[in-house]
């Protein structure tokens, strides 16, 4: 969750007027705050671009109608924030993303002007290799180089323990962002562009060990509205087989299978759930130890408990995918849930958090 004050969390649980800000960052370096009459930011953990936006601007002059207008808008970005205004007149804002503008249209006479954009992972992904690209050395260094290749001014922050990788060459036309994700998997890590436009390399979150960032409770002072609850075994695995082979370096094939070996687990490898392995292969893995490390870390996500829920709450724009929240239902039942996605309205509107795993009695 993006760092916010206790006052912010207390305010969003009360009646308040949300404050939103949309800033257009043109390609000539100028910045302009846009008047807007609605829109939303969609956050999706499973998407290649975690953040997408749709803003309904009011200025019809934003519609490119001349070559100069097009030059200023092609490659331009939006910076979006939402927050609260306190009774003393001060505000506290939370960034909701930096977006490359992909589409602008609208009625040239009356408006509105819908503007759609994607977070900056799309810039790396679209910059396909035009020559064979080789990565070697350490994982964090290789990931950083791939991001800076497309975004030289990008900030890249790593919170994981780095490790060496085997040589890997991608072909002409391959997707550099897919290459980033492949290398990150060797560390059991995730790479994404955060709401402030900064790229982060971090450990895959583990619901069994994470501390809840927010409590969604019913009753007086709570933010709980309603929830739907279910279970799904889709894409829930209890084993990861990691394999590496590097023809470039001539190393022999290596592999490791890591399974859920806890007899008390619902997804125990030799239990009623059955054996359901998933597979990962990369030439960046050059030793059995590296395969074991990658498989162990990937298993944390692969065997996530199969409880799913859609939880309607009062809007909290500071949340992020992977965050763990505590839900206290009206009957007193308590659960931990891991966030997969949500949509933040730029104004009033419903706020529903989709979760991908849960832990009972927490």
C-alpha positions in Angstrom: 0.0 0.0 0.0 1.2 3.5 -0.8 2.3 5.2 2.4 -0.4 7.4 3.8 -1.1 9.0 7.1 -3.4 7.5 9.8 -5.5 10.6 9.3 -6.0 9.7 5.6 -7.2 6.2 6.5 -9.6 7.6 9.1 -11.0 10.1 6.7 -11.8 7.7 3.9 -13.9 5.7 6.4 -16.1 8.8 6.8 -18.2 11.0 4.6 -15.7 13.1 2.6 -15.3 14.7 -0.8 -12.6 13.0 -2.9 -10.0 15.2 -4.6 -8.6 14.1 -8.0 -5.9 15.5 -10.1 -5.0 14.8 -13.8 -1.8 16.4 -15.2 -0.9 16.2 -18.9 2.8 15.9 -19.5 3.4 17.0 -23.1 6.4 15.9 -25.1 7.8 19.4 -25.1 8.3 19.2 -21.3 5.3 21.4 -20.4 2.7 20.3 -17.8 -1.0 21.2 -17.7 -3.6 20.3 -15.1 -6.7 19.0 -16.9 -10.3 19.7 -16.0 -12.2 16.4 -16.1 -15.6 15.2 -15.3 -14.9 11.6 -14.5 -12.9 8.6 -15.4 -11.2 5.7 -13.7 -7.9 3.9 -13.1 -8.0 0.1 -13.4 -5.5 -1.9 -11.4 -4.9 -5.6 -12.4 -2.1 -7.8 -11.0 -2.4 -10.3 -13.9 -2.1 -7.7 -16.7 1.1 -6.9 -18.5 0.5 -3.2 -17.7 -0.8 -3.1 -14.1 -2.4 0.3 -14.4 -4.7 1.6 -17.2 -6.7 4.8 -17.2 -9.6 6.4 -18.9 -10.2 10.1 -18.2 -13.1 12.2 -19.5 -11.5 15.6 -20.0 -13.6 18.7 -20.8 -11.2 20.7 -23.1 -11.9 19.9 -26.8 -8.6 21.6 -27.6 -6.9 18.4 -26.5 -8.1 16.6 -29.6 -5.1 16.6 -32.0 -6.1 18.3 -35.2 -2.8 19.5 -36.6 0.6 18.0 -37.1 1.9 20.2 -34.2 -0.9 18.9 -31.9 -0.1 15.3 -32.8 3.6 15.8 -32.1 2.8 17.1 -28.6 0.4 14.3 -27.8 2.2 11.2 -29.4 4.2 10.0 -26.5 2.7 12.4 -24.0 1.7 11.1 -20.5 -0.9 11.6 -17.8 -0.1 11.7 -14.1 -3.2 10.9 -12.0 -3.8 11.2 -8.3 -6.7 10.9 -5.9 -6.9 12.0 -2.3 -8.9 13.7 0.4 -9.3 17.3 1.4 -9.3 17.8 5.2 -11.5 20.2 7.1 -8.6 22.6 7.6 -8.4 23.0 3.8 -5.2 20.9 3.3 -5.1 17.8 1.1 -3.3 14.5 1.0 -2.9 12.9 -2.4 -2.1 9.4 -3.5 -0.5 8.7 -7.0 -2.6 6.4 -9.2 -0.1 6.0 -12.0 1.9 7.6 -14.8 0.4 6.7 -18.2 1.4 6.8 -21.8 -1.5 8.3 -23.7 -2.6 5.8 -26.3 -5.9 7.3 -27.5 -7.6 10.7 -27.6 -11.0 11.3 -29.3 -14.3 13.1 -28.7 -16.7 15.6 -30.1 -14.6 18.5 -31.4 -17.5 21.0 -30.7 -19.0 19.9 -27.4 -16.7 17.2 -25.9 -16.1 15.4 -23.6 -12.7 14.1 -24.6 -11.9 10.6 -23.5 -8.2 10.0 -23.0 -7.0 6.4 -22.5 -3.5 5.3 -21.4 -1.4 2.5 -20.0 1.3 2.4 -17.3 4.9 2.5 -18.5 5.5 -1.3 -18.8 3.9 -0.8 -22.2 6.9 1.3 -23.4 9.3 -1.5 -22.7 7.0 -4.1 -24.2 6.5 -2.1 -27.4 10.2 -1.6 -28.0 10.7 -5.0 -29.6 14.2 -6.3 -30.3 15.4 -5.3 -33.7 18.6 -7.3 -33.3 19.4 -10.4 -31.2 19.7 -9.3 -27.5 21.9 -11.2 -25.0 21.6 -11.0 -21.3 24.0 -12.4 -18.7 25.6 -11.5 -15.4 23.2 -10.8 -12.5 19.4 -10.8 -12.7 18.9 -7.3 -11.3 21.5 -5.8 -13.6 19.9 -7.5 -16.6 16.4 -6.4 -15.7 17.5 -2.9 -15.1 19.4 -2.8 -18.4 16.2 -3.9 -20.3 14.1 -1.2 -18.7 16.7 1.6 -19.3 17.1 0.4 -22.9 13.6 1.8 -23.5 13.3 4.4 -20.7 16.8 5.9 -20.1 15.5 8.1 -17.3 13.5 5.4 -15.5 14.0 4.8 -11.8 14.5 1.1 -11.0 14.5 0.0 -7.4 15.2 -3.6 -6.2 14.4 -5.1 -2.8 15.4 -8.6 -3.6 18.7 -10.5 -3.2 20.4 -10.6 -6.5 21.8 -13.7 -8.2 23.7 -14.7 -11.3 22.0 -15.9 -14.4 23.0 -18.0 -17.4 23.4 -16.4 -20.8 20.2 -15.9 -22.6 19.6 -14.5 -26.1 16.3 -13.2 -27.4 15.5 -13.1 -31.1 14.5 -10.2 -33.4 10.8 -9.3 -32.7 10.8 -10.7 -29.1 9.1 -8.8 -26.3 11.6 -7.1 -23.9 9.0 -7.0 -21.1 8.5 -10.8 -21.4 12.3 -11.0 -21.1 12.1 -8.9 -17.9 9.5 -11.3 -16.4 11.5 -14.4 -17.4 14.6 -13.1 -15.6 12.6 -12.0 -12.6 11.2 -15.5 -12.2 14.7 -16.8 -11.5 14.6 -14.8 -8.3 11.0 -15.6 -7.6 10.4 -11.9 -8.1 7.9 -9.6 -9.7 8.7 -6.4 -11.7 6.2 -3.7 -12.2 5.8 0.1 -12.7 4.3 1.5 -9.5 1.8 4.3 -9.2 4.5 6.9 -9.0 6.1 5.8 -12.3 9.0 4.0 -10.5 9.9 0.4 -11.5 10.2 -2.0 -8.7 11.8 -5.5 -8.5 10.3 -7.2 -5.4 9.6 -10.6 -3.9 6.4 -12.3 -4.8 4.1 -11.6 -1.8 3.3 -14.5 0.5 -0.1 -14.3 2.1 0.9 -16.7 4.9 3.7 -14.3 6.0 2.5 -10.8 5.0 1.2 -8.3 7.5 -2.2 -6.8 6.6 -2.0 -3.3 5.3 -5.7 -2.4 5.9 -8.7 -3.7 7.7 -12.1 -3.9 6.0 -14.6 -4.3 8.8 -18.3 -3.9 9.1 -20.1 -1.8 11.7 -19.6 1.7 13.0 -16.4 3.2 11.6 -15.8 0.4 9.2 -15.4 0.5 5.5 -17.1 -2.9 4.6 -20.1 -2.6 2.3 -20.7 -6.2 1.0 -18.9 -9.2 -0.3 -19.2 -12.3 -2.5 -17.2 -15.3 -1.5 -16.3 -18.5 -3.3 -13.6 -21.0 -4.0 -11.7 -22.0 -7.2 -9.0 -24.5 -8.0 -8.2 -22.8 -11.3 -4.4 -22.2 -11.6 -3.7 -23.4 -8.1 -0.7 -25.7 -8.2 1.1 -27.6 -5.5 4.4 -28.2 -7.2 6.8 -26.3 -9.4 9.2 -28.0 -11.8 12.0 -25.6 -12.8 14.4 -26.5 -15.6 17.4 -24.8 -17.1 19.6 -25.4 -20.1 22.0 -23.0 -21.7 23.2 -24.0 -25.1 25.2 -20.8 -25.3 27.4 -21.7 -22.3 27.3 -25.4 -23.0 26.1 -26.3 -19.5 24.3 -29.5 -18.9 20.5 -29.4 -18.3 19.5 -28.9 -14.6 16.2 -29.2 -12.9 14.4 -29.3 -9.6 10.9 -30.1 -8.4 9.6 -28.4 -5.3 6.3 -29.4 -3.9 3.9 -28.5 -1.1 5.3 -30.9 1.5 3.2 -29.8 4.5 0.7 -32.5 5.5 -1.6 -30.0 7.1 -1.9 -27.9 3.9 -5.0 -28.0 1.8 -2.8 -28.4 -1.3 -0.5 -31.1 0.2 1.3 -32.9 -2.7 0.3 -36.4 -1.5 -3.1 -35.3 -0.1 -6.7 -35.3 -1.4 -5.9 -32.3 -3.6 -3.8 -34.5 -5.8 -0.6 -33.7 -7.6 -0.9 -30.6 -9.7 2.5 -29.4 -10.9 3.3 -26.3 -13.0 6.5 -25.9 -15.1 9.0 -23.2 -15.6 12.0 -23.3 -18.0 14.7 -20.7 -18.7 18.3 -20.8 -19.9 19.1 -18.3 -17.2 19.0 -21.2 -14.7 22.4 -22.9 -14.7 22.5 -24.9 -11.5 20.3 -27.3 -9.6 20.4 -24.8 -6.7 19.2 -22.0 -8.9 16.3 -24.2 -10.1 15.4 -25.1 -6.5 15.5 -21.5 -5.4 13.3 -20.3 -8.3 10.8 -23.2 -7.9 10.6 -22.6 -4.1 9.8 -19.0 -4.5 7.4 -19.5 -7.4 5.6 -22.1 -5.4 4.5 -19.5 -2.9 2.3 -17.9 -5.5 1.4 -21.1 -7.3 -0.1 -22.8 -4.2 -2.0 -19.7 -2.9 -5.1 -20.7 -1.0 -8.0 -21.0 -3.4 -10.5 -18.7 -1.7 -11.7 -15.9 -4.0 -13.8 -12.8 -3.1 -15.1 -9.6 -4.5 -15.2 -7.1 -1.6 -17.1 -3.8 -1.9 -15.6 -1.1 0.4 -15.3 2.6 0.7 -12.7 3.6 -1.8 -9.0 3.4 -0.8 -6.8 4.6 -3.6 -3.6 3.8 -1.7 -4.0 0.0 -2.1 -1.8 -2.0 -4.6 -2.0 -5.4 -6.2 -0.5 -8.1 -3.9 -1.4 -6.2 -0.7 -2.9 -8.3 2.0 -6.0 -7.0 3.7 -8.0 -8.3 6.7 -11.7 -8.6 6.2 -14.1 -8.8 9.2 -17.5 -9.9 8.0 -20.8 -8.9 9.7 -21.0 -12.3 11.4 -17.5 -11.7 13.0 -15.7 -14.1 10.6 -12.1 -12.9 9.9 -10.0 -13.6 6.9 -6.9 -12.4 5.1 -7.2 -11.7 1.4 -4.7 -10.8 -1.2 -5.6 -8.2 -3.7 -5.6 -9.0 -7.4 -7.2 -5.8 -8.7 -9.7 -3.0 -8.4 -11.0 0.1 -10.1 -10.5 3.6 -8.6 -13.1 6.1 -9.8 -12.1 9.6 -10.4 -14.9 11.0 -8.3 -17.8 9.1 -6.7 -18.7 5.6 -7.5 -18.4 2.0 -6.3 -15.1 0.4 -5.2 -14.8 -3.3 -5.4 -11.6 -5.2 -4.6 -11.0 -8.5 -6.4 -8.9 -11.0 -4.4 -7.0 -14.1 -5.5 -6.4 -16.0 -2.3 -7.6 -16.1 1.3 -6.6 -17.4 4.7 -9.3 -18.2 7.2 -9.4 -17.3 10.8 -6.8 -14.5 10.6 
